[in-house]
Amino acid sequence: MTKTTQEVQPGSRTRFRAVMQAAEDSGLLGVKNARIGGRTSPALIEQAKRQTGIETDTDLIEFALASIALKDDFAETFKKTRGTVDPDLKIGF
């Protein structure tokens, strides 16, 4: 199946680069000598590739693992900043 520009989610290539750069900066990427295998639905793989714009299975697996392995402190940061914005702040809507 060939992909079209419309199938790839906007910003997905930017997200891929950002996640992989963060993984590199965190020391998670290096010598590639580990192997992983498993069985999964071809539909799941193809949809993930369409959503991300990733073309190879190896890049898809590496991106997925990096996305999980990187610390995501959004929820904690969101909780910490709750109530810190002035309720009278005019934000345009």
N, C-alpha and C positions, 0 to 999 in steps of 0.2 A: 504494500500500500504506500503510495506517495503522500507526503504531507503537504498541505497548503499553508500559506501564511496565516489564514484564519484559524487553523486548528491549534496553533501554538499560542498559549496564553500570553497576553501582553506582560512584558517584564520578566518572562521566565528565563531568558538567556542571562539577563542581568542578575537574577536570583541565583542561577547556577554558578555564575562567576563569583558572586559574593560568598556563597556557601563554600565553594571550593577554595577560595582565597583564605577564608577564615579557618578552614580545616588545615590548610598549609601553614598558616601563621601559628596555629595551635600545636603544630608538630604531629598532627594526625596523619599526614600524608608523607610518604617517604619511599623506602624501598618497597616495591610491589612484589612480594614473594609469597603472600598468603593466597589461598584459593578458597572460594566459597561455591557451594552448589546447592541446588534445591529445585523443587518443582512448583510451578505456579501457573495460573491461568494465562494463556497467551493474550486474552482480552485485557487483562490487568496490565501486562507489560506494554502492549500497544497503546493503551489509553495513557499510561504514565509517560511514554515517549511522546505522544501527541501533546499532552499537557505541558511538558517541559521543553520540548524541542530537542531532547537528547536522542541521539541516533543509535548508540551502541549499548549493548547489555552491560558491559563493564562500566561505562560512564554512568549509566542509570543506577547500578548497584552502589557505586562509590558515592554518588550524590545522595542517594537514600540513606546510606549509612552515616555519611557526614552530617546530614540534616538531623539525624537522631543523636549523634555523638556530641555535637556542639551544644554547649550550655545555652539554654533559652531562658533568660530571666525576665521575659516580657511581663508575665503575670505578676511576679514579685515586684517589679518596678512600678507597674500599674497600680498595685495596691498601695505601695509606699507614697505615690504621688496623689492619691485620692484626696480631694478636698483642698489641694494646694492652688488651684486656679481660682482667681477672683470670680465669684458668681455673677458679678455685674459686668464682666468683660464682654465687650461686643465683638462677636466673631463673624458677623456678616450674614447671619440668617436667624 
